[in-house]
Amino acid sequence: MQIAIDPLDGTEIVALLREHLEEMRRISPPESVHALDLARLRASDITFWSAREDGALVGCAALREIDGWHGEIKSMRTAAAHRRRGVAEALLRQVIDEAVQRGYRRLSLETGTQPEFAPARALYARFGFQYCAPFGSYREDPCSAFMTRALPPVSNENLQ
């Protein structure tokens, strides 16, 4: 699997993100949909990656800088045909590694509380994320689960 920064201009990635937004809107009430649209994902505070396998788009993820020490995972999505094959895990590792390299001390996320989000919550828990209070501009919401984890400081060992 190849994971690379994506300029968000290809038809495949646009379609995957459209599918992501449509599913979030189907599952969650409008006030509980926190997925970002294409324009917002292109903002300077966001780094966006796509994952490909044998040339096929298999997933995507983004890292948003909240401030100089805190990042947020956004737009984690695995293409339906590639679920349960390690795509999300590989993308999550990429985002965590980048957050550590940037010197972030904390990485957080918002995901849904509905049953459809159970696999995502389990993945994040396996990677050390714990439930927390809303962060940033988020507010308490029965359809939102907030998770966070501390990150290790950057060391010379991390940089090799």
N, C-alpha and C positions, 0 to 999 in steps of 0.2 A: 504494500500500500504506500502511495506517495501522498504526503501532506505538504501543501504549499500555500503561501499567501495568495489569495484570489482577488483580482481587481473588480469582481462582481459585474462583469459585463458579458458573460456568456449566457446563452439561452438555457443551458442545462441548470446552471446555478440559480438563475432567475426563476425557473420552473420549480425547483426544489424549495426555494424560499417562499414562493407563492403557495405551494402545497402546505408548507409549515404554517403559514399565517391562516390559511383556510381551516386547517385542523384545529389550531388553537381557538379560533372563533367558533368552531362547531362544539368543542368541548367546554369552553369557559364562557361565562357571561362577558359582555363587552368591557365592563370596568375591570375585569380580571385578566384581560389579555395584555401581556407585557412584551410580546414578541415585537421586534423592530422591523420596520419596513426597509426596503432596499435603500432609500435615500438616507435613512438614519444609520444603516450599517456601513455606509460610505464615509461617515464622519471621521474626523482626524483622531478622535479618542478611541477608535475601534480598530482592531486588527482582525481580519477575517481570513479563515483558512478553509480550503476544500480538500477533501480526501478522494483520491482516485485509485482504482484498481484495474489494471489492464486497460487504462484509458477511460473507464466508466466512472462517472461521478457516484460516489457511495455515501458521502456525508459532508457535513460542514460544522463549523464552530467559530465563535468569535470571542474576543477578549476586549472588554471595555475598561478603560482606566477611570476609576472613580476619583482617585487622587494619587499622589506619588507613592503611596504605600498600600493601596487597596484596589484590587481588580474585580471585575464581575464577568462571569461566564454568560454569554448570550448565544442564541440561535444554534444550540446543539441540535443537530438533526441527522438521522441516518435514513437514507433512501429505503423505502419499504422493502424492496427486493434484497436488501443487504443487511437486514436486522439480524441480531443474534450471531454476528460473525466477528465481533471485536472492533467494529468501526468506531463506535462511541468511546470505547476505552482508549483507542489510539488517539483520537482527537482530544480527549480529556487530558491525556498525558502531555500532548503538545501544548495545550493551554496552560497547564500547571508549570511545565518547564519554562515557558516564556514568562509567566508571572514571576517565577523565581529569578530568572535572569534579569528581569527589570528591577528586582529588589523589592517587590511588593512583600508586605508582611502578612497580608490576608487576601484570600480569594473567596468570593461569595457568589451566590446565585439565587434566583427565584425560579420555582417550578410549580406545577399544579399539585393539588391535593387529590384530584380525582383518580379513580383506579387506572386510567390510561397512563398516568405518570408514575405508577409504582416502579416499573423497571428503571426509570431515570433516577428516582430517589434511591433505589437500592445501589445503583452504580456509584452515585455520589457518596453514599455511606461507606461503600467498600474503599473509596479513596480518601477516607478520613473526614469527610464533610459531616458536620453536626447541625442539627436544627438550631435556629437562632431567631432573634427578633428581626423585624423588617429593618433594612439598612438603606442608606441613601434617601431617595425620595419615595420609596415604597411605604405603604401603610398596611396595617392589619387587614387581612382579607381571608375569609374562610376558604377561598379557592386557591390561595397561594401558600406554598411552603417555602421558607427561607432557610438556606443552609450556608455554612461558612467553614473555613479551616484556616489555621495558621500556616504560614509557609516558612521554610528554613531560610536563614540569611544566606546571601550569596557568599560563597567562599571560593578560593582558588581551585579547590577540588571540583566544585560545581561547574567551573568554567572550562574544564578540560574535557 
